[in-house]
């Protein structure tokens, strides 16, 4: 017996789950981030949330074999640290993996949240049925990832799939990445909070969802605008990559239902090439938490070591000879 832990750090929350070796979720826990720009504070929250999940899973499922961490930034493939992007400068090139390993005394593996969501969709979601699909996550920020020919596309420096930074309005708001009019400035929870502030004042995500559910006209217009802007970006990606499937994930997709999808589809029908448009399916993710699921899978898919069961039935990792001194990646 044994289990692994997957964690997703967003700009507002830490979301954590444990899966057994058959990839069945056996425990979960969430915690808000007070200051996501403070690395040490954020990793302290991660460590406490991980320990909480481990305590829930240990009695029944044995030993934790490692932790995968999804962060909202591209990962440099050589250093395995956050590369310059829309994330705060304090996170760029920070030794996140090493710092967390010190706090929890377990092997830690780090990946980009969009890429790990693609990995989860490929293993457990609708992505296992097709070789070419795109995932976009509409949450506090906008994440994304691309699977082409059955392979995750990372790009030379790990920047592939940064869908939140497709420019949809060259004269729009300045994005935290330094560009102007990025999709993230008009299609995230943060952007909806800004759109609705003049009418409803300061709102938290649950209040926004409640307004949409009640049919509030301003909230419905705001979420329709989100879908329309996503549709602009989706159309560009369909014309360039010709995927079989476009998967929409994140809190806004789970809670806002057909309003988002209808707005995306309307814009897609106007902008995407007809032949490419007719061959692509557009749907919500069937996975509730693909990012931490993909992070958990990252632990199990490490090719520099393999899992063995000892004579008393206890799982343990065995490193290959050339990786023994290098430790976890």
C-alpha positions in Angstrom: 0.0 0.0 0.0 1.0 3.6 -0.4 -0.2 6.9 -1.9 1.0 10.1 -3.5 -0.1 13.7 -3.0 -0.8 16.3 -5.6 -1.0 20.1 -4.8 -2.2 23.0 -6.9 -1.2 26.6 -5.9 -3.4 29.2 -7.4 -3.3 33.0 -6.8 -5.8 32.5 -4.0 -5.8 28.9 -2.7 -3.9 25.8 -2.1 -5.8 22.7 -3.3 -4.4 19.3 -2.3 -5.4 15.7 -2.7 -4.0 12.2 -2.2 -4.4 9.3 -4.6 -3.6 5.6 -4.0 -1.5 3.7 -6.5 -4.6 2.9 -8.6 -5.1 6.7 -8.9 -8.2 6.8 -6.8 -8.6 10.0 -4.7 -8.5 9.0 -1.0 -8.3 12.4 0.8 -8.4 16.1 0.0 -8.0 19.5 1.7 -8.1 23.2 0.6 -6.7 26.3 2.3 -6.8 30.0 1.3 -3.6 31.9 0.6 -3.4 35.1 2.6 -0.4 36.5 0.6 0.4 34.4 -2.5 3.3 36.7 -3.3 5.2 35.6 -0.1 6.9 32.4 -1.1 7.7 31.3 2.5 4.1 32.0 3.7 2.7 30.2 0.7 4.9 27.2 1.1 4.1 27.1 4.8 0.4 26.8 3.8 1.2 24.1 1.3 3.2 22.2 3.9 0.3 22.3 6.4 -2.2 21.3 3.8 0.0 18.4 2.6 0.4 17.2 6.2 -3.3 17.4 6.8 -4.0 15.2 3.7 -1.2 12.8 4.6 -2.7 12.4 8.1 -6.1 11.6 6.6 -4.7 9.0 4.2 -1.9 7.3 6.2 -4.0 5.1 8.5 -5.7 3.3 5.7 -3.3 3.7 2.8 0.1 3.5 4.3 3.1 5.7 3.4 3.2 8.8 1.3 5.7 8.2 -1.5 6.1 11.8 -2.7 4.4 15.1 -3.5 3.7 16.7 -6.9 3.3 20.5 -7.0 1.5 22.5 -9.7 2.3 26.2 -9.9 0.8 28.9 -12.1 4.0 29.6 -14.0 6.1 28.1 -16.8 8.8 25.7 -15.5 12.4 26.0 -16.8 13.2 22.5 -18.0 16.8 22.8 -16.9 16.5 24.4 -13.4 12.9 23.1 -12.6 12.2 26.6 -11.3 9.6 29.2 -12.2 10.6 31.0 -15.4 9.8 34.8 -15.9 6.1 35.1 -16.8 3.0 36.5 -15.4 3.9 35.2 -11.9 5.3 37.6 -9.4 9.0 38.3 -9.7 9.6 36.9 -6.2 8.7 33.4 -7.5 10.9 33.6 -10.5 13.9 31.2 -10.2 13.0 30.6 -6.5 14.0 27.1 -5.2 10.4 26.1 -4.6 11.0 22.4 -4.8 13.9 22.4 -2.5 12.2 24.7 0.1 9.1 22.5 0.2 11.2 19.3 0.5 12.8 20.8 3.6 9.4 21.5 5.1 7.8 18.1 4.5 10.8 15.7 4.2 9.4 14.0 1.1 10.4 13.9 -2.6 8.8 16.9 -4.4 8.1 17.2 -8.1 7.2 20.5 -9.7 5.2 21.3 -12.9 3.2 24.0 -14.6 -0.5 23.8 -13.6 -1.8 23.9 -17.2 0.6 21.1 -18.3 -0.4 19.0 -15.4 -4.1 19.5 -16.1 -3.4 18.2 -19.6 -1.6 15.2 -18.1 -4.6 14.5 -15.9 -7.1 14.9 -18.8 -4.9 12.5 -20.9 -4.9 9.8 -18.2 -8.4 10.1 -16.7 -10.5 12.7 -18.6 -11.8 13.1 -22.1 -8.3 13.6 -23.4 -7.6 9.8 -23.2 -10.0 9.4 -26.2 -8.1 11.7 -28.6 -4.5 12.6 -29.4 -5.0 16.3 -30.1 -6.7 18.5 -27.6 -6.3 21.8 -25.8 -7.2 22.5 -22.1 -8.1 26.0 -20.8 -8.8 26.7 -17.2 -10.9 29.7 -16.2 -10.3 30.4 -12.6 -8.6 33.2 -10.6 -6.3 33.4 -13.6 -6.4 31.7 -17.0 -4.3 28.6 -17.5 -3.8 26.3 -20.4 -2.0 23.4 -22.0 -1.7 21.6 -25.3 -1.6 17.9 -26.3 -0.6 17.2 -29.9 0.0 13.8 -31.4 -0.6 12.3 -27.9 2.3 14.3 -26.4 2.2 17.2 -24.0 3.7 20.3 -25.8 6.0 22.2 -23.4 8.0 24.2 -25.9 11.8 24.9 -25.9 11.7 26.9 -22.6 8.5 25.6 -21.0 6.3 28.5 -22.2 4.0 26.5 -24.5 0.3 26.6 -23.5 0.3 30.1 -21.8 -3.2 30.6 -23.2 -4.0 33.3 -20.7 -1.6 35.6 -22.5 -3.0 35.4 -25.9 -3.8 39.1 -26.8 -7.5 39.5 -27.5 -7.7 43.3 -27.2 -4.5 45.3 -28.1 -6.0 48.4 -26.5 -7.3 46.6 -23.4 -6.1 46.5 -19.8 -2.4 46.1 -19.0 -1.7 42.5 -17.8 0.5 41.6 -14.9 2.8 39.9 -17.5 3.5 43.4 -18.9 1.5 43.0 -22.1 -1.8 44.7 -22.9 -5.2 43.1 -23.5 -4.3 39.5 -22.6 -7.1 37.0 -22.3 -6.5 36.8 -18.5 -7.4 40.5 -18.1 -11.0 39.8 -19.4 -11.7 36.1 -18.8 -10.8 35.3 -15.2 -12.5 35.6 -11.8 -10.3 38.6 -11.1 -11.6 40.3 -14.2 -15.2 39.5 -13.3 -14.7 41.1 -9.9 -13.5 44.3 -11.6 -16.4 44.2 -14.1 -19.0 43.9 -11.3 -17.5 46.2 -8.7 -19.2 49.4 -10.0 -22.6 47.6 -9.6 -22.3 45.2 -6.7 -19.2 46.4 -4.9 -16.5 44.0 -3.8 -17.4 40.3 -4.4 -15.8 37.1 -3.6 -16.0 34.1 -6.0 -18.9 32.4 -4.2 -20.9 35.7 -4.4 -20.2 36.0 -8.1 -21.4 32.4 -8.7 -24.5 33.1 -6.6 -25.4 36.2 -8.7 -25.0 34.2 -11.9 -27.1 31.4 -10.5 -29.9 33.9 -9.5 -29.9 35.3 -13.0 -28.5 38.7 -12.1 -28.4 40.7 -15.4 -25.0 42.3 -14.8 -23.4 39.0 -13.7 -24.8 37.2 -16.7 -23.5 39.9 -19.0 -20.1 39.6 -17.3 -19.9 35.8 -17.7 -21.1 36.0 -21.3 -18.3 38.5 -22.0 -15.9 36.0 -20.5 -17.1 33.3 -22.8 -17.0 35.6 -25.8 -13.3 36.6 -25.2 -12.4 33.0 -24.6 -14.1 32.2 -28.0 -11.8 34.7 -29.7 -8.7 32.9 -28.4 -10.2 29.4 -29.0 -10.9 30.3 -32.6 -7.2 31.3 -33.1 -6.0 28.1 -31.6 -8.4 26.0 -33.6 -7.2 27.6 -36.8 -3.5 27.1 -35.9 -3.5 23.7 -34.2 -6.6 21.9 -35.6 -7.4 20.0 -32.3 -10.1 17.3 -32.0 -11.2 18.5 -28.6 -11.2 21.7 -26.6 -11.7 21.2 -22.9 -12.8 24.0 -20.6 -12.0 23.7 -16.9 -11.7 25.8 -13.8 -14.2 27.2 -11.3 -16.0 29.4 -13.9 -16.7 26.4 -16.2 -17.9 24.2 -13.3 -20.2 26.7 -11.8 -21.5 28.8 -14.8 -22.6 25.9 -17.1 -24.0 26.5 -20.5 -23.6 30.3 -20.4 -19.9 30.1 -20.9 -19.9 27.3 -23.4 -22.7 28.9 -25.5 -20.7 32.2 -25.7 -17.5 30.4 -26.6 -19.3 28.4 -29.3 -21.0 31.5 -30.8 -17.7 33.3 -31.2 -16.0 30.1 -32.5 -18.7 29.7 -35.2 -18.0 33.2 -36.4 -14.2 33.1 -36.4 -12.8 29.6 -36.8 -12.2 28.1 -40.2 -15.3 26.1 -41.1 -13.6 22.8 -41.8 -11.5 23.0 -38.5 -14.6 24.2 -36.6 -16.7 21.3 -37.7 -14.2 18.7 -36.6 -13.6 20.0 -33.0 -15.7 19.2 -30.0 -16.0 21.8 -27.2 -16.9 20.6 -23.7 -16.4 21.0 -20.0 -13.8 19.0 -18.2 -15.2 15.9 -16.4 -12.5 16.2 -13.8 -13.1 18.3 -10.8 -9.5 19.0 -10.0 -7.2 18.1 -12.9 -4.2 20.2 -11.8 -3.6 18.4 -8.5 -4.5 15.1 -10.1 -1.8 15.7 -12.7 0.6 16.7 -10.0 0.0 13.4 -8.2 0.6 11.6 -11.5 3.9 13.4 -11.9 5.2 11.6 -8.9 4.2 8.2 -10.2 5.6 8.9 -13.7 9.1 9.7 -12.7 11.3 7.5 -15.0 14.4 8.0 -12.9 13.1 5.5 -10.3 10.7 2.7 -10.1 8.3 1.4 -7.4 8.9 -2.0 -5.8 7.0 -3.9 -3.1 9.3 -5.4 -0.5 8.9 -8.8 1.2 6.4 -7.5 3.8 4.3 -5.7 1.1 5.5 -2.2 1.7 6.1 0.0 -1.4 9.4 1.9 -1.8 11.2 3.7 -4.6 14.4 2.3 -6.1 16.6 4.8 -8.0 18.4 3.8 -11.2 22.2 3.7 -10.8 22.9 6.9 -12.7 20.2 8.9 -10.7 20.9 7.7 -7.2 23.0 10.7 -6.2 20.8 13.2 -8.0 17.8 12.6 -5.8 14.2 13.5 -6.9 13.6 15.7 -9.9 
